[in-house]
Amino acid sequence: MPLFFVLCLHLEFWGTVAGIRKGYIGLSAAVYTVIYVVLDDSSSKLLAFLALGLPVLCLAMMYFIRACTPASGEDSSEHVHFLFTQAASVLLAIYLLSTTVISDTVSLSDIVTYILIAIMVILLMSPLAIPLKMTLFSAKKLGPTTANSSDDLVGSTQTDPLLRPSSSATHLGSFYENEDASDVETLLAVGEGAVKKRRRPHRGEDFKFCEALIKADFWLLWFSYFLGVVSGVTVLNNLARIGVAVGVDDTTMLLALFSFCNFVGRLGSGAVSEYYVRSRLLPRTFWMIRAHIIMIISFLLFA
């Protein structure tokens, strides 16, 4: 479902994008619960939907994924798009929790159930309004000021040369002619680009897979995600059995409540980390450590 968020992906909204994406993944448990009810509580039908329906949805969403030219300056529409997506996701989460509580306490007819499911589908598809808007209204008319400035740029002539001879050209020549070049000449040649010195990428640059394997940062990130994410998914997959073990007869309400809290935590983690990274320069790893500590306490309570 969140494939179309790639359209709005921008580096300055990394935390917000990650929070929205993870939030929709957290809501997927409640959505699948509703779909399971629609399929007459049939496990085979649910597996058939997961095997056939999800690939069809992914292929359909591929039409909306395209390369977008990043804005050169501040674009107010990006903030509006993210606010709209966050509001739609929160409204969907509240709606799923409310409908689950109502259907679990009150017996609803088939027509009312289908209407509620149709509203859920509309809320799920509501963020598609953003790529549709960007596709249909992508062309902007140029005003007179922009046209005049473009004419000025085209009509202007370049008098100064773009490339000037280097001040260290003599050093470069002597570097090629003389094998026993001095350290100063070698440094000047490297600075001018005559000699390409191979070096490993530093932190913040692009790494190849083999280069990342020898970095401690990679393994620290890998182990933290492996231990944190896998343990959380394990609890999520066994939540119904955990509820039965503590004496809960109907685990539908428990799954819906857990899915809603999971959504709030995922969406809030992106927004909170993004705010503190900008305002107080607190790294995202700080919030990851706090989340792992809370998970450790909750797992001990489970045990």
C-alpha positions in Angstrom: 0.0 0.0 0.0 2.6 2.6 0.8 4.4 2.3 -2.5 3.1 5.7 -3.7 4.9 7.5 -0.9 8.0 7.3 -3.0 6.6 10.2 -5.0 6.9 12.4 -2.0 10.2 11.1 -0.7 12.6 13.9 0.1 15.7 13.8 2.3 14.5 16.5 4.6 11.3 14.5 5.4 13.1 11.2 5.9 11.7 10.6 9.4 8.2 11.6 8.4 8.2 9.3 5.4 9.6 6.4 7.5 6.9 7.0 10.1 4.1 7.0 7.6 5.4 3.9 5.9 5.8 2.0 9.1 2.4 3.2 10.4 0.6 1.7 7.4 2.4 -1.5 7.9 1.3 -1.5 11.6 -2.3 -1.0 10.4 -2.1 -3.9 8.1 -3.0 -6.4 10.9 -6.3 -4.7 11.5 -7.0 -4.5 7.7 -6.3 -8.2 7.3 -8.6 -8.9 10.2 -11.5 -7.1 8.4 -10.7 -8.9 5.2 -10.7 -12.2 7.1 -14.2 -11.5 8.3 -15.4 -10.6 4.8 -14.0 -14.0 3.5 -16.2 -15.9 5.9 -13.4 -16.6 8.4 -11.8 -18.9 5.8 -8.0 -19.3 6.1 -7.7 -20.7 2.6 -9.4 -17.7 1.0 -7.2 -15.4 3.0 -4.1 -17.2 1.8 -5.4 -17.0 -1.8 -6.0 -13.2 -1.4 -2.4 -12.7 0.0 -1.0 -14.8 -2.9 -3.0 -13.1 -5.7 -4.4 -9.9 -4.5 -1.3 -8.3 -3.1 0.8 -8.7 -6.3 -2.0 -7.3 -8.4 -2.2 -4.2 -6.1 1.6 -3.7 -6.3 1.5 -3.9 -10.1 -1.3 -1.4 -10.2 0.5 1.0 -7.9 3.6 0.9 -10.1 1.9 3.3 -12.5 2.1 6.1 -10.0 5.9 5.6 -9.2 8.0 7.9 -11.3 11.1 10.1 -11.0 10.2 13.6 -9.8 12.6 16.6 -10.1 13.3 17.9 -6.6 12.3 21.5 -5.9 15.2 23.9 -5.9 13.7 26.0 -3.0 11.1 25.6 -0.3 7.9 24.0 -1.6 4.9 24.5 0.6 3.0 21.8 -1.3 5.2 19.1 0.2 4.2 20.0 3.7 0.5 19.9 2.7 1.0 16.5 1.1 2.6 15.1 4.2 0.0 16.6 6.5 -2.8 15.2 4.3 -1.2 11.7 4.4 -0.7 11.7 8.1 -4.3 12.9 8.7 -5.6 10.2 6.4 -3.6 7.5 8.2 -4.8 8.7 11.6 -8.4 8.8 10.5 -8.1 5.3 9.0 -6.6 4.0 12.3 -9.4 5.5 14.4 -12.0 4.2 11.9 -10.6 0.6 12.0 -10.5 0.6 15.8 -14.1 1.9 16.0 -15.5 -0.5 13.5 -13.8 -3.4 15.2 -15.3 -2.5 18.6 -18.8 -2.0 17.1 -18.8 -5.2 15.1 -17.5 -7.1 18.1 -20.2 -5.8 20.5 -23.2 -5.4 18.1 -24.4 -7.8 15.5 -24.4 -6.1 12.1 -26.1 -7.1 8.9 -24.2 -8.0 5.8 -25.2 -4.8 4.0 -23.9 -2.6 6.9 -20.7 -4.7 7.0 -20.0 -4.2 3.3 -20.6 -0.5 3.6 -18.1 -0.2 6.5 -15.6 -2.2 4.4 -16.2 0.1 1.4 -15.5 3.2 3.6 -12.3 1.5 4.8 -11.1 0.9 1.2 -11.8 4.6 0.4 -9.7 5.7 3.4 -7.0 3.3 2.3 -6.9 4.8 -1.2 -7.3 8.4 -0.1 -3.5 9.2 -0.3 -3.7 8.4 -4.0 -5.1 11.9 -4.4 -1.5 13.2 -4.0 0.0 11.4 -7.1 -3.1 12.0 -9.1 -2.9 15.7 -8.3 0.8 15.7 -9.2 0.1 13.9 -12.4 -2.8 16.0 -13.6 -1.6 19.4 -12.5 2.1 19.0 -13.0 2.5 21.7 -15.7 2.7 25.2 -14.4 2.4 28.3 -16.5 5.4 30.6 -16.6 4.7 34.2 -15.7 6.1 37.2 -17.4 8.9 37.6 -14.9 10.1 34.1 -15.4 9.9 34.4 -19.2 11.9 37.7 -19.1 14.6 36.2 -16.9 14.8 33.2 -19.2 15.3 35.5 -22.2 18.0 37.4 -20.3 19.8 34.1 -19.6 19.6 33.0 -23.2 20.6 36.4 -24.6 23.6 36.8 -22.4 27.0 36.0 -23.7 29.8 34.4 -21.7 33.0 36.4 -22.0 35.1 34.7 -19.4 36.4 31.3 -20.2 34.8 28.5 -18.2 38.1 26.6 -17.7 41.3 28.5 -16.9 44.7 26.9 -17.0 45.8 25.6 -13.7 48.5 27.3 -11.7 50.1 24.0 -11.1 50.3 22.9 -14.7 54.1 22.9 -14.6 53.9 20.6 -11.6 51.6 18.2 -13.5 54.0 18.1 -16.4 57.0 17.4 -14.2 55.0 14.7 -12.4 54.4 12.8 -15.7 57.9 13.4 -17.0 59.8 12.7 -13.8 59.2 9.4 -12.0 60.9 10.6 -8.9 58.4 13.4 -8.2 58.5 15.2 -4.8 55.7 15.0 -2.3 54.6 18.5 -3.1 54.2 17.7 -6.8 52.4 14.5 -6.0 49.9 16.3 -3.7 49.4 19.0 -6.4 48.8 16.4 -9.0 46.2 14.6 -6.8 44.5 17.9 -6.1 44.2 18.7 -9.8 42.8 15.3 -10.7 45.8 14.0 -12.6 46.2 11.2 -10.2 43.3 9.2 -8.8 44.0 7.9 -5.4 41.7 5.1 -4.4 40.3 5.4 -0.9 37.5 3.8 1.0 34.3 5.8 1.4 33.8 7.7 4.6 30.7 7.9 6.8 27.9 9.6 4.9 29.0 8.5 1.5 27.8 5.6 -0.7 29.1 2.2 0.2 29.3 -1.0 -1.9 28.1 -4.2 -0.2 31.6 -5.5 0.4 32.8 -2.2 1.7 29.9 -2.0 4.2 30.7 -5.5 5.5 34.0 -4.3 7.1 32.4 -1.3 8.8 31.4 -1.4 12.5 28.5 1.0 11.8 26.9 -1.5 9.4 27.0 -4.4 11.9 25.8 -2.2 14.7 22.8 -1.1 12.7 22.2 -4.6 11.4 22.2 -6.2 14.8 20.0 -3.5 16.4 17.4 -3.9 13.6 17.7 -7.7 13.7 17.1 -7.9 17.4 14.5 -5.2 17.6 12.4 -5.8 14.5 12.5 -9.6 14.6 11.5 -9.7 18.3 8.6 -7.3 17.6 7.4 -9.3 14.7 7.6 -12.5 16.7 5.3 -11.0 19.4 2.9 -9.7 16.7 2.6 -13.1 15.0 2.0 -14.9 18.4 -0.2 -12.2 19.9 -3.4 -14.3 19.6 -1.8 -17.2 21.4 -0.5 -14.9 24.1 -4.0 -13.6 24.6 -5.4 -17.1 24.8 -2.7 -18.0 27.3 -3.7 -15.2 29.6 -7.4 -16.1 29.4 -8.8 -13.9 26.6 -11.6 -15.7 24.7 -12.0 -13.3 21.7 -8.7 -12.0 20.5 -10.1 -9.8 17.8 -10.4 -6.8 20.1 -6.9 -7.4 21.4 -5.5 -7.6 17.8 -7.3 -4.4 16.8 -6.1 -2.5 19.9 -2.5 -3.7 19.4 -2.6 -2.8 15.7 -3.8 0.8 16.6 -1.1 1.2 19.3 1.4 -0.2 16.9 0.4 2.4 14.3 0.6 5.2 16.8 4.1 4.2 17.9 5.4 3.8 14.3 3.9 7.1 13.1 5.0 8.9 16.2 8.5 7.6 16.0 9.1 9.2 12.6 7.5 12.5 13.6 9.2 12.8 17.0 12.7 11.8 15.7 12.4 14.2 12.8 11.4 17.1 15.2 14.3 16.5 17.7 16.8 15.9 14.9 16.0 19.4 13.6 15.5 21.3 16.9 18.0 19.7 19.3 20.2 17.7 16.9 19.4 14.5 18.8 20.4 11.5 16.6 17.8 8.9 15.6 19.8 6.2 17.3 19.0 7.8 20.7 15.3 7.1 20.1 16.1 3.6 18.8 17.8 2.8 22.1 14.9 4.1 24.1 12.5 2.0 22.0 14.6 -1.1 22.6 14.6 -0.5 26.4 10.8 -0.2 26.4 10.6 -3.5 24.4 12.9 -5.2 26.9 10.6 -4.2 29.8 7.5 -5.3 27.9 9.1 -8.7 27.1 10.0 -9.2 30.7 6.4 -8.5 31.7 5.3 -11.1 29.1 7.7 -13.6 30.5 
